[in-house]
């Protein structure tokens, strides 16, 4: 737990590296000095409070809420990625009197597709509600888009990299572009951005047709880098072994974000199975951005991946 020395703070919750990098750029742009960042993502990040899992989240809420009341803390701005997570749900629902401004921070591709709740998500919310009751903590079950904050009377803003294709009912869109990419391109380099989809959906390799990627890259002697996805080693091992076996990976890059590594290398090609939020930061750069596997993914979740396929195509990503 942290010590709260001041009466006013900017308070933010981030769910992944995409939202973290976006938040840091927003903080720098506004020259914010007093801020608290809670990390509910899959990996720890320096200078954030790491809160992962339902029970750890509930314990954090109890302790933090006690500090807020004891010191009468006031938030200049509350920045959340959604209202589904227990920590986000609590701050969204319970602290109206302590908040001056409410903002949504983009999580990446989730903010560019329609996301109404399915039966599984509603069931998960009911479970969270029942567990929260045992801790005497409010958890409101919201039916609808988890990225919609429109129920708040004073409206809200959304912080994002770009507004093209954005699905939001926010009254104000705050665009924070990624760092300007160097026009220099490292010829004959390929960066593969890892994805959890191939393992998670148990995709049949025969339905992906990796040969299309190989044909597109034919007659090129490439140096190939692979960045595993942050959600787990297992999915990355399976993806690398089966999905990219024909691309002759030269080096696996660990403990780096895709954005930072791509910005450093400036590759000629960027490839991702089913796309990636990291691709958004390089739309319009001189790198050739490729996304593939959508036909196989549409069979597993037709609505979401059909929307993503159209989104990437409209942004200029080459769909293979």
N, C-alpha and C positions, 0 to 999 in steps of 0.2 A: 504494500500500500504506500501511497505517496503522502508527502506532507503538503498541505495547502497553506501557503504563506500569504496569499492575496485574497481579496474579496471577490474579484472579477476575473473570469477566465474565458477563453475560447475552448470549447470541449468538443472533441471529435472521436468518432469510432470508425476504424478502417477494417475492411474485410479481406483485402489482398494487396499485393505489391502495386497493382494498378492504382487503386484508390489511395494508397500511401504516397506514391510519387506525385499524384495529382494534388493531394492535400499539402504536401511540402511546398509545391510550387505556388499554391494559393496562399499559404502562410507567408512565403517570401514576398509575393506580390503585394500583400496587404501590410507587410512589415509587422506581423503579429509577434509579440514577445511573450505573452503569458498564455500558454496553451497546454492542454492535457490531451494525449492521444491514447486511446484504448484500442488494442489490436485483437480482433476476434478471428483472425485468419489462421492458416495452417502452420505458419512459421513465425518464430520470434523475430522482432525487428528492434534494433537499438532505439532507446529513448521512447519506447512505447510501453504501456502496461499490457502484458500478455494475458488475456482471459479466454481460455478455450474450454468448451464443454459446459453442459447445463449446470452442474452443481458448482463448479468454480465461478460461473457467471453469477449465480444466485448469491454466493458468499461475497463476491465483489460488490454486488448491488447493496447488500445489507450494510457492509462496512463503509462504502462510499456515501451512501445516503445518510448515514449517521454523521459523517464529517460535514456534509453539506448543511445539515440542519444545525449542527453545533456551531459552525463558523458563519452560517448564513451566506453561503456562497451563491454568487449570481453569475450566470453565463451570458456573455456578450453575444455568443452565437453557439448554437448546438448543431453539429454537423454529423449526419448519420447516413449509412449506405442503404438501409432498408428499415422496415419496422417488424420484421419477422423474428430476427434474433432476439433472445431474451433481454440482453443488455440494451439493444436499440429500442425494443418495445417498451421497456420500463421508462427510459428517458423521454421517449416520444409521448408517452401516455400520462406520465405522473408529475412532470416538473414544469408545468405551464407558467407558474408564478415566478420561477427562477430563470426564465429564458427570455432574452430580448428578441432573438432572431433564430429562425429554424431553416436549415439548409440540408439538401440531399447531395451526397457526393457520389459520382458515378462509379460503379463497380466494373465497368467495361461493357462487354457485349450484352449483358443482362438489361442494360438501359436502352437497348435499341430493338428489343422484341417485346411483343405483348405477353404479359405473364400473369394471367389469371390463375388462381389456385386450382390444383387438381385434388382428387380424393386423398392421395397420400400426404400432400402438404397440409390439408385441413386436419387430417388425423394427427400429424406431427404437432400441429398447433394445440390440439386438444390435450395431448400428452404434456406439452410444456405448461399449459394452463394448470393441469392437475398437480404437476410437480411444484409449480410456483406457489400454489395455495398452501402447500405444506410449509413453505418458508415465509408465509404471510406477505408475499410480494405480488403486486398487481401484474397480470399479464392479460392484455386485451386481445381477443381473437378477431383479427381483421380479415374479412373476406374480400378478395380482390387483389389488385396489383400491390405487391409488397414495396414497390418503389413510389407509390402514390402517397403524398402527404397533404392532399387537397382538403382533407377534413378539418385541418386547422383553419380557424377563421381569418387569421392574418396572412394566409398564404405562405408560400415558401419559395426559395430559390434552389436551383440545381447547379452544381459546379461540375463542369465537364470539359473534355478536351475539344470537342467540336459538336455543333448542334445538328448537323446534317443527319437525318434519319432517326433522331432522338425521340423516344416515346416518353412523353412527360406531360403533366398537367401543371407544371410549375409556372408561376406568373413571371419569373425572371430567370433567364439562362445566363450563367457566368462562364464564359469560355476562357480556359487557361491552356493555350497551345503548348505542345511539347517543345523541347529545345529545337531550334532550327537545325535541321540535318545538313551536314556537310555535303556539297554536291559531288565531292570526290567519291568515286566508287572503286572498291577493291575488286578488280576483275577476277573471274573464275573462283569466287567464294560463294558458298551456300550456307545459310544458317537455318537449321530446322528447329522450330519452336515446338517443344513437346506438348502433347495433349492427353488428357485422361480418357478421352472418349473411346478410343479403340479397345481398351481393356474393360472400361466400365460397361459399355453396351455389348461386349462380347461379339465384336464385328467379325463377320466371315471375311477372311483375307481375299477370297476369290471375288467378292463384291466390291472391293476397293479399287482394284486394277492399278497398282503402283506403277505398272509399265507406262502409263500415260505420262507420269512425272519423268520417268527415265527417258522417254522419247523426246519430251520437251527439252530436256537438258542434254540430249545426245550431242556427240562431237565436242564435248567440253571436258577438259581435265580439271575437275573441281577440287578445291579444298573444302571439306564438309565439316561443319561444327554442329553438334547436337546439344540443345539445352533441355534437360529433363523438366517435366512439369513439376510444380511445387507440391502437388497433392499426394505424392507418394512414389517410392522407389519401384514398387511392383509394376505399376502401370507403365512406367518409363522403360523398365527392362523388357517387358512384353512388346511394347511399341517399337523399341529400337531393334529387337531381335527379329520380329516378323514383318513389321510394316516398312522399315527402312533398311532391310538387309541388303538390298541391291544398290544402295547409294554410297557404300564404302565410306563410312564415317571416320574421319581422321582424328577428331578430338571431341571429348565430352566435356562440356563446360558446367562446372558445379558452383553453387553459391554466388551466382550472378543473376540479376534480373535480365529478361530478354531485351527490355528497352535499353539498358545501359550497355549491354554487349553489342547489340546491333548498332547503337550510336557510335561505339568505339571502332568497330570493324568496317562499317558501311559496305555490307556485302552486295554482290551483284544480284543474288537471289535470296528471298526469304520464303520458306515453305512451312505450312502448318496443316495438319489434318483437322478439318472442320473449322478452320480459322482460329483466331486468338485475339484477345483484347489488345495485345501488344502491337498487332498490325495497325491499329488505329493511329498510332503515333508516327507511322511512316507512310501514310497515304500522301501521295504527291511527291515523295522522294524519288531519287533516281534508281532505287532498288526495284527489281521486278518482284512483285509480291504474288505468291501463288497459294491457293487454298484448294483442297481436294477432299474426296470422300463423302460429299454431301448426299449423293444418291443412297449410299448405305446408311447414313445417319438419318435421313428422312424416313426410312422404313421403321426406325426405332422411335422417333419423335417427330412426326411429320410437320407439325405446326411451327415449333421452335426453329428447326434446322431449315425449313423452307424459308422462313423469314430471314435467318442469318445468311443463307445463300444469296437471296435477293439483295440484302444489305451490302454484303461484300462486293457483289457484282456492280451495284450502283456506285460504289466508292472507287471503282477502278481496279479492284483485285481480280486477277485472272483465275477463274474457276476452271479446274481441270477434272 
